[in-house]
Amino acid sequence: MADTLFQPLAFRNLTIKNRLIRSNVSGRFDNYDGSGNPARINWETRFARGGVGAIISSFVPVHGRGRILPNYAMLDDDNKIPFWREVGRRVHEHDCKFILQLSHGGRQRDIAGVEYPESWSSTSKADPLHGFQAKAMTEQQIGEVVQQFGQAAERAQRAGLDGVELHGANGYLITQFLSSGINDRTDGYGGTLENRARFLLEVVRSIRQRCGRDFHLQMKISATENNNAMSIGEPRGNTIQDSVQVCRWLEAEGVDAIHVSGGSFFPHPRNPAGDLPVADFIRVYDSMISSGKNTLRNFLLLKNDLTGKLFHDQWVKQRGNVIEGLNLPDAAAIKKAVGIPVICTGGFQTASVIRQAIDGGQCDAVSMARTLIANPDMPHMFAQGVDRPPVPCTYCNKCLVNVVENPLGCYDESRYTTREAMVRDILSVFDPPPFPAVFTASTEPGRD
């Protein structure tokens, strides 16, 4: 019988060649103004060559106010379309689909940049972990952002991409409206679950109005938020029961798939589940000290041996013992409630685990990020009968901590023969370079 992992997956208007998807992840590869850089093309094609059926892009802001870090490519203007068209073309060369993730950080902005010092959110409360400040959006501002999502989706369609994903997970703007632990509004966008979902459903309608029913649209959701994981005084946020209802509404509005994640902020002990590399965190967290009212406090707490250990231990406790397949119970609950495909993320790197999840009806496909950073050709390994890569991802999370300052890549030195080999692998994203080398020592101006 054919291997479940390599059976095509048919959405309503899109089919991918297998059940293995590269989840949204990317580094600061691009230009400050949000224009794209060849390094991003190198990054995405690496995974397309590795055999995944589809790639979900990194966090792509629909407006400059919504970016979480500078140097992320955006889709806020028509002048960005040619770059994304080239990304899609290069990915398609490897029989791989490209789904662009439409995003807005809201109050969750690691480094805001110079243009938009004020962040917009569903609330004027700062987030409890970093203390990122925010201002509750007016209804007029909400309408502006709804249209920005629709406009960005139309640009993705014009660029020839295969679909879009709404980033409604992990504490970003859509989560900030959906979450009972964050949204404290008293108008028509707050209070009941139906009101809290109003912003999201208006975004979906805006996209469908501009792009029609035949353009693939999926939604990433934090099915269980665990909003109080690191702040016991905070409410717990949305439960799986809340998210099941939201997913039913999304299906009724014409959304084509649900992508299941967790956590109401990022990073979160349960997303990405793994270790908290305190030493790496200290080294890069200084870049964020001016970003939030709690960031200096957090830096000093982490730098102290005692409080740093206590913070680390609380993180690991809230994470729990399961990493691979952590979100499968939530994915299974959503899959029972909807008739559209369900994608599950969460540390997948074992073929038998993925196969069992799909065959058991818990999900229709899985998405992977860190584990593919560690082994970009993992789908080819699975196709050759390997159950788990010989040098697997260790879930150390150093890749995602370092991304604040450094190129994205695997920073677990134990996986390499030498540190130099690790650095070469990290910097390989810049190869091939954007321009061919045309000068030699003998041809450079001023040289004999």
Kinemage of the C-alpha trace (Angstrom):
@kinemage 1
@onewidth
@group {chain A} dominant
@subgroup {mainchain}
@vectorlist {calphas} color= white
{ca met a 1} P 0.000 0.000 0.000
{ca ala a 2} L 1.108 3.562 -0.679
{ca asp a 3} L 2.650 5.403 2.245
{ca thr a 4} L 0.180 7.741 3.945
{ca leu a 5} L 2.839 10.440 4.199
{ca phe a 6} L 3.171 10.644 0.430
{ca gln a 7} L -0.475 10.565 -0.516
{ca pro a 8} L -1.629 13.837 -2.129
{ca leu a 9} L -3.782 16.080 0.035
{ca ala a 10} L -6.683 17.752 -1.756
{ca phe a 11} L -8.097 20.964 -0.367
{ca arg a 12} L -11.131 22.511 -2.044
{ca asn a 13} L -9.113 24.273 -4.763
{ca leu a 14} L -5.544 23.151 -4.125
{ca thr a 15} L -3.735 19.817 -4.046
{ca ile a 16} L -0.299 19.237 -2.522
{ca lys a 17} L 1.844 16.221 -3.314
{ca asn a 18} L 2.246 14.882 0.239
{ca arg a 19} L 1.258 15.426 3.873
{ca leu a 20} L 4.467 17.184 4.965
{ca ile a 21} L 4.376 20.990 5.132
{ca arg a 22} L 7.069 23.489 6.089
{ca ser a 23} L 5.488 25.659 8.753
{ca asn a 24} L 5.870 29.420 8.963
{ca val a 25} L 9.389 30.316 10.052
{ca ser a 26} L 11.959 32.772 8.821
{ca gly a 27} L 14.688 35.109 9.889
{ca arg a 28} L 15.596 38.711 9.246
{ca phe a 29} L 16.688 38.019 5.686
{ca asp a 30} L 15.181 41.021 3.946
{ca asn a 31} L 15.575 44.777 3.643
{ca tyr a 32} L 14.515 47.275 6.283
{ca asp a 33} L 11.728 48.700 4.093
{ca gly a 34} L 10.082 45.285 3.754
{ca ser a 35} L 11.320 44.592 0.242
{ca gly a 36} L 12.558 41.071 -0.374
{ca asn a 37} L 16.104 39.806 -0.492
{ca pro a 38} L 17.639 36.882 -2.442
{ca ala a 39} L 18.554 35.233 0.872
{ca arg a 40} L 14.864 34.567 1.469
{ca ile a 41} L 14.574 32.878 -1.921
{ca asn a 42} L 17.550 30.678 -1.005
{ca trp a 43} L 15.885 29.907 2.308
{ca glu a 44} L 12.546 28.848 0.852
{ca thr a 45} L 13.978 26.822 -2.020
{ca arg a 46} L 16.111 24.860 0.467
{ca phe a 47} L 12.954 23.263 1.871
{ca ala a 48} L 11.271 22.888 -1.507
{ca arg a 49} L 14.300 20.843 -2.644
{ca gly a 50} L 14.018 18.840 0.576
{ca gly a 51} L 10.709 17.389 -0.506
{ca val a 52} L 7.883 19.073 1.421
{ca gly a 53} L 4.562 19.305 -0.345
{ca ala a 54} L 4.000 22.938 0.559
{ca ile a 55} L 5.730 25.835 2.243
{ca ile a 56} L 3.948 28.320 4.465
{ca ser a 57} L 5.905 31.537 4.353
{ca ser a 58} L 7.227 33.353 7.362
{ca phe a 59} L 5.193 36.034 9.131
{ca val a 60} L 4.421 38.476 6.282
{ca pro a 61} L 3.052 41.798 7.596
{ca val a 62} L 0.115 43.320 5.763
{ca his a 63} L 1.279 46.770 6.953
{ca gly a 64} L 4.439 48.230 8.472
{ca arg a 65} L 2.655 48.785 11.787
{ca gly a 66} L 2.095 45.053 11.988
{ca arg a 67} L 5.662 43.808 11.703
{ca ile a 68} L 7.303 42.095 14.659
{ca leu a 69} L 10.894 42.739 13.556
{ca pro a 70} L 12.518 44.839 10.864
{ca asn a 71} L 13.972 43.038 7.842
{ca tyr a 72} L 10.959 40.811 7.237
{ca ala a 73} L 9.556 40.973 3.700
{ca met a 74} L 6.070 42.478 3.632
{ca leu a 75} L 3.140 42.568 1.207
{ca asp a 76} L 1.834 46.029 2.038
{ca asp a 77} L 2.177 47.521 -1.452
{ca asp a 78} L 1.923 46.485 -5.099
{ca asn a 79} L 5.663 47.064 -5.464
{ca lys a 80} L 6.238 43.902 -3.397
{ca ile a 81} L 4.372 41.661 -5.860
{ca pro a 82} L 7.306 40.972 -8.249
{ca phe a 83} L 9.483 39.658 -5.425
{ca trp a 84} L 6.837 37.263 -4.134
{ca arg a 85} L 6.117 36.156 -7.693
{ca glu a 86} L 9.789 35.156 -7.988
{ca val a 87} L 9.692 33.319 -4.650
{ca gly a 88} L 6.687 31.339 -5.835
{ca arg a 89} L 8.271 30.583 -9.203
{ca arg a 90} L 11.439 29.240 -7.608
{ca val a 91} L 9.519 27.085 -5.135
{ca his a 92} L 7.234 25.750 -7.866
{ca glu a 93} L 10.277 24.469 -9.768
{ca his a 94} L 10.459 21.713 -7.140
{ca asp a 95} L 6.783 20.656 -7.398
{ca cys a 96} L 6.108 22.428 -4.126
{ca lys a 97} L 3.222 24.800 -3.345
{ca phe a 98} L 3.744 28.173 -1.678
{ca ile a 99} L 1.197 29.584 0.782
{ca leu a 100} L 1.839 33.108 2.016
{ca gln a 101} L 1.063 33.823 5.656
{ca leu a 102} L -0.750 37.141 6.145
{ca ser a 103} L 0.117 38.573 9.534
{ca his a 104} L -0.124 41.529 11.878
{ca gly a 105} L 1.703 41.593 15.199
{ca gly a 106} L -0.593 44.008 17.005
{ca arg a 107} L 0.972 44.681 20.399
{ca gln a 108} L 3.400 41.768 20.042
{ca arg a 109} L 6.361 43.520 18.392
{ca asp a 110} L 9.860 42.445 19.403
{ca ile a 111} L 11.525 45.455 17.737
{ca ala a 112} L 9.091 47.989 16.330
{ca gly a 113} L 11.325 50.092 14.089
{ca val a 114} L 11.193 53.845 13.608
{ca glu a 115} L 8.054 54.385 11.513
{ca tyr a 116} L 5.231 53.275 13.829
{ca pro a 117} L 6.097 53.735 17.516
{ca glu a 118} L 2.472 53.070 18.551
{ca ser a 119} L 1.127 49.550 18.249
{ca trp a 120} L -2.551 48.751 17.750
{ca ser a 121} L -4.392 45.930 19.448
{ca ser a 122} L -7.773 44.813 20.719
{ca thr a 123} L -6.691 46.167 24.102
{ca ser a 124} L -4.684 48.955 25.696
{ca lys a 125} L -3.145 46.505 28.163
{ca ala a 126} L 0.525 45.664 27.750
{ca asp a 127} L 1.290 42.001 27.288
{ca pro a 128} L 2.199 40.367 30.617
{ca leu a 129} L 5.455 38.675 29.580
{ca his a 130} L 7.442 41.410 27.834
{ca gly a 131} L 5.250 44.399 28.604
{ca phe a 132} L 4.813 45.431 24.974
{ca gln a 133} L 2.624 48.547 25.023
{ca ala a 134} L -0.515 48.913 22.933
{ca lys a 135} L -3.489 51.105 22.172
{ca ala a 136} L -6.960 49.682 21.660
{ca met a 137} L -8.003 50.166 18.044
{ca thr a 138} L -10.948 52.321 17.114
{ca glu a 139} L -13.609 50.811 14.880
{ca gln a 140} L -12.249 52.909 12.022
{ca gln a 141} L -8.761 51.506 12.584
{ca ile a 142} L -10.177 47.983 12.717
{ca gly a 143} L -11.801 48.591 9.341
{ca glu a 144} L -8.481 49.818 7.916
{ca val a 145} L -6.651 46.675 9.033
{ca val a 146} L -9.425 44.419 7.719
{ca gln a 147} L -8.942 46.021 4.305
{ca gln a 148} L -5.147 45.677 4.575
{ca phe a 149} L -5.549 41.916 4.979
{ca gly a 150} L -7.842 41.775 1.957
{ca gln a 151} L -5.501 43.884 -0.167
{ca ala a 152} L -2.489 41.756 0.774
{ca ala a 153} L -4.350 38.549 -0.120
{ca glu a 154} L -5.234 40.006 -3.520
{ca arg a 155} L -1.550 40.844 -4.085
{ca ala a 156} L -0.585 37.263 -3.199
{ca gln a 157} L -3.116 36.022 -5.730
{ca arg a 158} L -1.767 38.399 -8.394
{ca ala a 159} L 1.746 37.122 -7.614
{ca gly a 160} L 0.659 33.634 -8.634
{ca leu a 161} L 1.016 32.129 -5.164
{ca asp a 162} L -1.041 29.090 -4.228
{ca gly a 163} L -2.960 30.546 -1.317
{ca val a 164} L -2.756 32.482 1.930
{ca glu a 165} L -2.843 31.634 5.603
{ca leu a 166} L -4.151 33.963 8.299
{ca his a 167} L -1.866 33.979 11.323
{ca gly a 168} L -4.471 33.805 14.057
{ca ala a 169} L -2.231 32.048 16.577
{ca asn a 170} L 0.605 32.611 19.047
{ca gly a 171} L -0.475 36.003 20.394
{ca tyr a 172} L -0.516 38.117 17.253
{ca leu a 173} L -3.304 40.555 16.386
{ca ile a 174} L -6.015 38.049 15.443
{ca thr a 175} L -5.312 36.167 18.684
{ca gln a 176} L -5.525 39.446 20.574
{ca phe a 177} L -9.108 39.822 19.348
{ca leu a 178} L -10.115 36.155 19.705
{ca ser a 179} L -8.668 35.597 23.163
{ca ser a 180} L -10.829 35.876 26.266
{ca gly a 181} L -7.582 36.367 28.183
{ca ile a 182} L -6.498 39.419 26.160
{ca asn a 183} L -9.545 41.093 24.603
{ca asp a 184} L -11.160 43.396 27.200
{ca arg a 185} L -13.298 45.435 24.810
{ca thr a 186} L -16.879 46.362 25.622
{ca asp a 187} L -18.013 47.187 22.069
{ca gly a 188} L -19.082 44.877 19.261
{ca tyr a 189} L -15.566 43.428 18.983
{ca gly a 190} L -15.338 42.237 22.596
{ca gly a 191} L -17.163 40.293 25.261
{ca thr a 192} L -18.782 37.180 23.826
{ca leu a 193} L -16.874 34.710 21.668
{ca glu a 194} L -19.004 35.732 18.698
{ca asn a 195} L -18.015 39.375 19.176
{ca arg a 196} L -14.353 38.495 19.702
{ca ala a 197} L -14.397 36.527 16.422
{ca arg a 198} L -15.963 39.433 14.518
{ca phe a 199} L -12.631 40.956 13.445
{ca leu a 200} L -11.368 37.616 12.113
{ca leu a 201} L -14.564 36.881 10.194
{ca glu a 202} L -14.517 40.372 8.659
{ca val a 203} L -10.956 39.684 7.473
{ca val a 204} L -12.099 36.414 5.877
{ca arg a 205} L -14.982 38.187 4.114
{ca ser a 206} L -12.652 40.917 2.859
{ca ile a 207} L -10.347 38.295 1.342
{ca arg a 208} L -13.203 36.370 -0.263
{ca gln a 209} L -14.652 39.580 -1.690
{ca arg a 210} L -11.340 40.463 -3.333
{ca cys a 211} L -10.025 37.022 -4.280
{ca gly a 212} L -13.170 34.985 -4.871
{ca arg a 213} L -14.001 31.531 -3.550
{ca asp a 214} L -11.412 29.667 -5.625
{ca phe a 215} L -8.278 31.091 -3.970
{ca his a 216} L -6.996 28.876 -1.159
{ca leu a 217} L -7.442 30.403 2.320
{ca gln a 218} L -6.492 28.709 5.575
{ca met a 219} L -6.317 29.806 9.197
{ca lys a 220} L -3.727 29.130 11.888
{ca ile a 221} L -5.251 29.120 15.360
{ca ser a 222} L -4.038 28.667 18.922
{ca ala a 223} L -6.568 26.013 19.844
{ca thr a 224} L -5.752 26.111 23.570
{ca glu a 225} L -4.162 29.355 24.666
{ca asn a 226} L -2.728 28.646 28.153
{ca asn a 227} L -2.526 32.419 28.560
{ca asn a 228} L -1.541 32.041 32.225
{ca ala a 229} L 1.443 29.751 31.599
{ca met a 230} L 4.018 32.258 32.888
{ca ser a 231} L 1.755 34.698 34.775
{ca ile a 232} L -0.520 32.907 37.215
{ca gly a 233} L -2.551 36.077 37.744
{ca glu a 234} L -3.621 36.119 34.093
{ca pro a 235} L -6.783 34.407 32.819
{ca arg a 236} L -6.217 31.146 30.947
{ca gly a 237} L -7.691 32.403 27.669
{ca asn a 238} L -9.556 30.411 25.042
{ca thr a 239} L -10.150 26.704 25.464
{ca ile a 240} L -10.419 24.009 22.826
{ca gln a 241} L -14.210 24.310 23.047
{ca asp a 242} L -13.975 28.006 22.118
{ca ser a 243} L -11.677 27.242 19.205
{ca val a 244} L -13.888 24.446 17.877
{ca gln a 245} L -16.731 26.948 17.579
{ca val a 246} L -14.470 29.515 15.860
{ca cys a 247} L -13.374 26.867 13.360
{ca arg a 248} L -17.000 26.020 12.575
{ca trp a 249} L -17.648 29.695 11.830
{ca leu a 250} L -14.535 29.831 9.661
{ca glu a 251} L -15.652 26.815 7.643
{ca ala a 252} L -19.065 28.413 7.134
{ca glu a 253} L -17.332 31.544 5.795
{ca gly a 254} L -15.420 29.529 3.202
{ca val a 255} L -12.053 28.905 4.872
{ca asp a 256} L -10.393 25.864 3.269
{ca ala a 257} L -8.250 24.439 6.093
{ca ile a 258} L -7.370 24.865 9.763
{ca his a 259} L -3.750 24.881 10.998
{ca val a 260} L -3.612 23.982 14.711
{ca ser a 261} L -1.095 25.504 17.108
{ca gly a 262} L -1.214 26.770 20.716
{ca gly a 263} L -0.223 29.553 23.106
{ca ser a 264} L -1.383 33.165 23.402
{ca phe a 265} L 2.089 34.726 23.218
{ca phe a 266} L 5.402 33.935 21.570
{ca pro a 267} L 7.604 32.288 22.511
{ca his a 268} L 5.407 30.202 24.811
{ca pro a 269} L 6.348 27.128 26.886
{ca arg a 270} L 4.067 25.022 24.673
{ca asn a 271} L 4.931 26.744 21.406
{ca pro a 272} L 7.555 26.023 20.333
{ca ala a 273} L 7.706 23.279 22.923
{ca gly a 274} L 11.262 22.523 23.989
{ca asp a 275} L 13.987 24.061 26.072
{ca leu a 276} L 14.499 27.699 27.022
{ca pro a 277} L 18.191 28.332 26.199
{ca val a 278} L 18.835 30.953 28.873
{ca ala a 279} L 22.429 31.776 27.862
{ca asp a 280} L 21.397 32.435 24.248
{ca phe a 281} L 18.338 34.343 25.399
{ca ile a 282} L 20.475 36.694 27.510
{ca arg a 283} L 22.853 37.292 24.627
{ca val a 284} L 20.124 38.522 22.246
{ca tyr a 285} L 17.448 39.822 24.611
{ca asp a 286} L 19.338 43.068 25.160
{ca ser a 287} L 18.138 44.097 21.682
{ca met a 288} L 14.603 44.144 23.058
{ca ile a 289} L 15.189 46.000 26.317
{ca ser a 290} L 13.611 49.216 25.014
{ca ser a 291} L 10.663 47.404 23.423
{ca gly a 292} L 8.541 46.720 26.499
{ca lys a 293} L 8.120 47.790 30.087
{ca asn a 294} L 9.085 44.317 31.391
{ca thr a 295} L 12.012 43.610 29.098
{ca leu a 296} L 14.733 45.087 31.336
{ca arg a 297} L 13.258 43.209 34.304
{ca asn a 298} L 13.248 39.973 32.304
{ca phe a 299} L 16.820 40.526 31.176
{ca leu a 300} L 18.037 41.016 34.764
{ca leu a 301} L 16.023 38.039 36.021
{ca leu a 302} L 17.452 35.778 33.357
{ca lys a 303} L 20.991 37.068 33.934
{ca asn a 304} L 20.842 36.187 37.635
{ca asp a 305} L 21.767 32.543 38.183
{ca leu a 306} L 19.031 31.876 40.749
{ca thr a 307} L 16.110 33.684 39.127
{ca gly a 308} L 17.226 32.551 35.686
{ca lys a 309} L 17.020 28.938 36.831
{ca leu a 310} L 13.609 29.511 38.414
{ca phe a 311} L 12.309 31.063 35.173
{ca his a 312} L 13.741 28.177 33.141
{ca asp a 313} L 12.249 25.568 35.473
{ca gln a 314} L 8.803 27.187 35.330
{ca trp a 315} L 9.030 27.237 31.545
{ca val a 316} L 9.848 23.536 31.359
{ca lys a 317} L 7.113 22.697 33.894
{ca gln a 318} L 4.482 24.513 31.850
{ca arg a 319} L 5.730 22.845 28.677
{ca gly a 320} L 5.026 19.354 29.971
{ca asn a 321} L 6.684 16.114 28.914
{ca val a 322} L 5.292 15.763 25.377
{ca ile a 323} L 6.896 17.686 22.521
{ca glu a 324} L 6.334 15.761 19.300
{ca gly a 325} L 2.618 15.799 18.563
{ca leu a 326} L 1.821 18.139 21.455
{ca asn a 327} L -1.157 19.668 19.616
{ca leu a 328} L -2.640 16.445 18.260
{ca pro a 329} L -5.483 16.185 20.826
{ca asp a 330} L -6.651 19.686 19.883
{ca ala a 331} L -6.276 18.929 16.175
{ca ala a 332} L -8.369 15.782 16.611
{ca ala a 333} L -11.129 17.734 18.388
{ca ile a 334} L -11.248 20.293 15.591
{ca lys a 335} L -11.150 17.628 12.883
{ca lys a 336} L -14.239 15.982 14.392
{ca ala a 337} L -16.066 19.307 14.238
{ca val a 338} L -15.283 20.449 10.682
{ca gly a 339} L -15.283 18.940 7.225
{ca ile a 340} L -12.210 20.754 5.901
{ca pro a 341} L -8.617 19.479 6.198
{ca val a 342} L -6.768 20.010 9.471
{ca ile a 343} L -3.008 20.582 9.667
{ca cys a 344} L -1.205 20.081 12.984
{ca thr a 345} L 2.111 21.586 14.042
{ca gly a 346} L 4.283 20.575 16.978
{ca gly a 347} L 7.801 19.174 16.778
{ca phe a 348} L 7.177 16.414 14.237
{ca gln a 349} L 10.227 14.484 13.025
{ca thr a 350} L 9.265 10.797 13.264
{ca ala a 351} L 7.575 9.222 10.262
{ca ser a 352} L 5.713 6.593 12.288
{ca val a 353} L 4.302 9.236 14.641
{ca ile a 354} L 3.070 11.349 11.727
{ca arg a 355} L 1.674 8.324 9.918
{ca gln a 356} L -0.209 7.196 13.019
{ca ala a 357} L -1.671 10.679 13.549
{ca ile a 358} L -2.988 10.849 9.981
{ca asp a 359} L -4.187 7.240 9.805
{ca gly a 360} L -5.841 7.664 13.213
{ca gly a 361} L -7.870 10.625 11.999
{ca gln a 362} L -6.262 13.222 14.261
{ca cys a 363} L -5.186 15.429 11.346
{ca asp a 364} L -4.746 15.378 7.579
{ca ala a 365} L -1.186 16.726 7.409
{ca val a 366} L 1.555 18.029 9.692
{ca ser a 367} L 3.660 21.155 9.545
{ca met a 368} L 7.263 21.401 10.715
{ca ala a 369} L 9.719 24.235 11.268
{ca arg a 370} L 12.575 23.613 13.728
{ca thr a 371} L 12.884 19.964 12.762
{ca leu a 372} L 13.248 20.907 9.096
{ca ile a 373} L 15.798 23.583 9.943
{ca ala a 374} L 17.799 20.754 11.510
{ca asn a 375} L 17.166 18.390 8.574
{ca pro a 376} L 15.810 20.180 5.479
{ca asp a 377} L 15.758 16.925 3.489
{ca met a 378} L 13.739 15.003 6.100
{ca pro a 379} L 10.896 14.216 3.638
{ca his a 380} L 13.421 12.501 1.358
{ca met a 381} L 14.669 10.522 4.377
{ca phe a 382} L 11.103 9.394 5.122
{ca ala a 383} L 10.639 8.372 1.483
{ca gln a 384} L 13.756 6.191 1.771
{ca gly a 385} L 12.337 4.386 4.802
{ca val a 386} L 14.131 6.320 7.564
{ca asp a 387} L 11.782 6.678 10.544
{ca arg a 388} L 13.698 9.481 12.268
{ca pro a 389} L 16.723 11.486 11.080
{ca pro a 390} L 20.005 10.082 12.434
{ca val a 391} L 20.884 13.532 13.833
{ca pro a 392} L 17.465 14.793 14.927
{ca cys a 393} L 16.405 18.211 16.166
{ca thr a 394} L 16.988 18.443 19.924
{ca tyr a 395} L 14.242 21.053 20.486
{ca cys a 396} L 16.806 23.312 22.126
{ca asn a 397} L 15.073 26.398 20.614
{ca lys a 398} L 18.385 28.157 20.042
{ca cys a 399} L 17.337 28.741 16.432
{ca leu a 400} L 14.321 30.823 17.416
{ca val a 401} L 16.092 32.733 20.185
{ca asn a 402} L 19.000 33.717 17.942
{ca val a 403} L 16.715 35.026 15.195
{ca val a 404} L 16.318 38.351 17.036
{ca glu a 405} L 19.895 39.280 16.097
{ca asn a 406} L 21.404 36.522 13.957
{ca pro a 407} L 20.606 34.612 10.748
{ca leu a 408} L 18.082 31.842 11.235
{ca gly a 409} L 19.585 28.377 11.325
{ca cys a 410} L 20.449 25.528 13.675
{ca tyr a 411} L 22.552 26.763 16.605
{ca asp a 412} L 22.857 23.447 18.420
{ca glu a 413} L 26.598 22.904 18.277
{ca ser a 414} L 26.203 19.299 19.485
{ca arg a 415} L 24.711 18.403 16.095
{ca tyr a 416} L 27.902 19.381 14.239
{ca thr a 417} L 31.453 18.122 14.214
{ca thr a 418} L 32.786 21.624 14.905
{ca arg a 419} L 31.481 25.106 15.618
{ca glu a 420} L 32.890 26.206 12.278
{ca ala a 421} L 30.719 23.618 10.528
{ca met a 422} L 27.663 24.970 12.344
{ca val a 423} L 28.444 28.549 11.299
{ca arg a 424} L 28.966 27.480 7.668
{ca asp a 425} L 25.561 25.822 7.698
{ca ile a 426} L 23.886 28.909 9.197
{ca leu a 427} L 25.491 31.216 6.628
{ca ser a 428} L 24.689 28.918 3.698
{ca val a 429} L 21.406 30.804 3.286
{ca phe a 430} L 23.446 33.561 1.608
{ca asp a 431} L 24.663 31.155 -1.075
{ca pro a 432} L 24.211 31.636 -3.967
{ca pro a 433} L 24.892 35.342 -3.551
{ca pro a 434} L 22.600 37.896 -5.219
{ca phe a 435} L 25.286 38.891 -7.721
{ca pro a 436} L 27.955 36.748 -9.383
{ca ala a 437} L 31.535 37.496 -8.443
{ca val a 438} L 32.886 39.532 -11.335
{ca phe a 439} L 36.001 41.056 -9.795
{ca thr a 440} L 39.303 39.410 -9.001
{ca ala a 441} L 42.328 40.934 -7.330
{ca ser a 442} L 43.795 41.708 -10.749
{ca thr a 443} L 40.647 43.350 -12.147
{ca glu a 444} L 39.502 45.505 -9.225
{ca pro a 445} L 39.954 49.256 -9.806
{ca gly a 446} L 43.182 50.532 -8.339
{ca arg a 447} L 44.901 47.151 -8.463
{ca asp a 448} L 47.859 46.334 -10.660
